[in-house]
Amino acid sequence: MNTRCAWADNDVLMRAYHDAEWGVEERDGGALWEKLMLDGFQAGLSWLIILRKRAAFRAAFADFDPVKVAAFGPEDVERLMGDAGIVRARAKIEATIGNARAYLAMQDSGEDFADFVWGMAGGQPIIGDGVTFPTRSDLSEAMSKALKKRGFKFVGPVIVYAWMQAVGIVNDHSADCFRRR
């Protein structure tokens, strides 16, 4: 039996997510953006809720295609507010649409999202000590500020740190976790 991070041991979906996705280096800009949007929806909720609704989120948000999401208008916001399959928080829905526009604005100015976030991290994963598990860092503070400067919302330093863990920018697997390596 594999020893895994304690947070992932109480639910089959969380175990599968931990074992296959959490902490795996993501280098695709679109996938990084999708995961950041989902982390924004998770704010104030448990990640398990988002995992259970992830397929519905993808359906509701055009598979998180930033071009399609950026074109959403007021009628789409109302449609999403009526979608029981997702988290129906108007501010988070509107932020996701605005964040698609910010993502595309970065592209239009020649700034690749993946290169931007990985560049801020020095291009390689930051390895935590496996014993202490912060909820924010100097890097998440700096990245949060840089994203907000580019027009992103729901990207505070705690959300950004959780996202950095999820996409492998930070390796915060516990010291005895089989995924740490």
C-alpha positions in Angstrom: 0.0 0.0 0.0 1.3 3.4 -0.9 1.5 6.1 1.8 0.0 9.3 0.5 -0.6 12.8 1.8 -3.1 12.6 4.7 -5.6 15.0 3.1 -6.2 12.6 0.3 -6.8 9.4 2.2 -10.5 9.8 3.2 -12.2 9.8 -0.2 -11.8 7.7 -3.4 -12.1 10.8 -5.6 -9.5 12.7 -3.6 -7.2 9.7 -3.6 -7.5 9.4 -7.4 -6.9 13.2 -7.8 -3.9 13.1 -5.5 -2.4 10.0 -7.1 -2.8 11.1 -10.7 -2.9 14.9 -10.8 -2.1 16.9 -7.7 1.5 18.2 -7.9 2.1 17.0 -11.4 3.9 19.6 -13.4 1.5 21.3 -15.8 3.2 23.2 -18.6 0.2 23.8 -20.9 -1.1 27.4 -20.6 -4.8 26.4 -21.2 -4.7 23.7 -18.6 -3.0 26.0 -16.1 -5.7 28.6 -16.7 -8.5 26.0 -16.2 -7.0 24.8 -12.9 -6.6 28.4 -11.7 -10.3 29.1 -12.5 -11.3 26.0 -10.6 -9.2 27.0 -7.7 -11.0 30.4 -7.7 -14.3 28.6 -7.6 -13.1 26.5 -4.7 -12.5 29.6 -2.5 -14.5 29.1 0.7 -15.4 25.5 -0.2 -13.8 22.1 -0.1 -11.8 20.9 -3.1 -13.9 17.8 -3.1 -17.0 19.8 -4.1 -15.1 21.2 -7.1 -13.8 17.7 -8.1 -17.3 16.4 -8.0 -18.5 19.2 -10.2 -15.5 19.4 -12.5 -17.3 17.7 -15.5 -20.2 20.1 -15.1 -17.9 23.1 -14.9 -16.2 22.0 -18.1 -19.5 21.6 -19.9 -20.8 25.0 -18.6 -17.6 26.9 -19.4 -17.0 25.4 -23.0 -14.2 23.1 -21.8 -12.5 26.2 -20.4 -11.6 27.4 -23.8 -10.5 31.0 -23.0 -11.6 32.3 -26.5 -15.1 30.9 -26.0 -15.4 32.0 -22.3 -14.2 35.5 -23.1 -17.1 35.8 -25.5 -19.7 35.0 -22.8 -22.1 37.9 -22.1 -24.8 38.7 -19.6 -27.1 35.9 -20.9 -24.4 33.4 -20.3 -23.9 34.7 -16.7 -27.6 34.1 -16.2 -27.4 30.7 -17.8 -24.6 29.8 -15.5 -26.4 31.2 -12.4 -29.1 28.7 -13.2 -26.8 25.7 -13.6 -27.1 23.5 -10.5 -24.1 21.5 -11.6 -21.6 24.2 -10.8 -21.0 26.6 -8.0 -23.4 29.4 -8.7 -21.5 32.4 -7.4 -22.0 35.4 -9.7 -18.7 37.1 -8.7 -16.8 33.9 -9.5 -18.6 33.4 -12.8 -18.0 37.0 -13.8 -14.4 36.7 -12.7 -13.9 33.6 -14.8 -15.2 35.4 -17.9 -13.0 38.4 -17.1 -10.0 36.1 -16.5 -10.5 34.5 -19.9 -10.2 38.1 -21.4 -7.1 38.7 -19.3 -5.6 35.5 -20.4 -6.2 36.4 -24.0 -4.8 39.9 -23.5 -1.6 38.4 -22.2 -1.4 36.3 -25.4 -2.2 39.3 -27.6 0.7 41.2 -26.0 3.0 38.3 -26.6 3.1 36.9 -23.1 2.5 33.2 -22.8 0.6 32.2 -19.6 2.7 29.1 -19.0 6.0 30.8 -19.6 4.9 33.7 -17.3 3.9 31.6 -14.3 6.7 29.1 -14.6 9.2 32.0 -15.2 8.1 33.6 -11.9 8.9 30.2 -10.3 12.4 30.0 -11.9 11.3 27.3 -14.4 11.5 24.4 -12.0 9.3 23.1 -9.2 9.9 24.4 -5.8 10.3 21.6 -3.3 8.6 22.0 0.0 10.2 20.4 3.1 7.4 17.8 3.3 6.7 18.6 7.0 5.3 22.1 7.0 2.5 23.1 4.6 2.1 26.8 4.2 -1.1 28.3 2.7 0.8 31.1 1.0 4.4 32.1 0.1 6.4 35.1 -1.1 6.0 33.7 -4.6 2.2 33.3 -4.3 2.0 36.9 -3.1 4.1 38.1 -6.0 2.2 36.0 -8.5 -1.1 37.1 -7.1 -0.1 40.8 -7.6 1.2 40.1 -11.1 -2.0 38.4 -12.1 -4.2 41.1 -10.6 -2.1 43.7 -12.5 -3.0 41.9 -15.7 -6.7 42.0 -14.8 -7.3 38.6 -13.1 -9.7 38.3 -10.2 -10.1 35.6 -7.5 -6.3 35.1 -7.6 -5.4 36.0 -4.0 -2.2 34.6 -2.6 -3.9 31.7 -0.8 -5.8 30.6 -4.0 -2.6 31.1 -6.0 -0.6 28.9 -3.6 -3.1 26.1 -3.7 -3.1 26.3 -7.4 0.8 26.3 -7.5 0.6 23.1 -5.4 -2.0 21.5 -7.7 -0.1 22.2 -10.9 3.3 21.2 -9.6 4.9 24.6 -9.4 5.3 23.7 -5.7 5.8 20.1 -4.6 4.2 20.0 -1.2 3.7 16.3 -0.9 4.4 15.1 2.6 7.8 13.6 3.3 6.4 10.0 3.4 4.1 10.4 0.4 4.9 8.1 -2.5 4.3 11.0 -5.0 6.9 13.3 -3.4 9.5 12.0 -5.7 
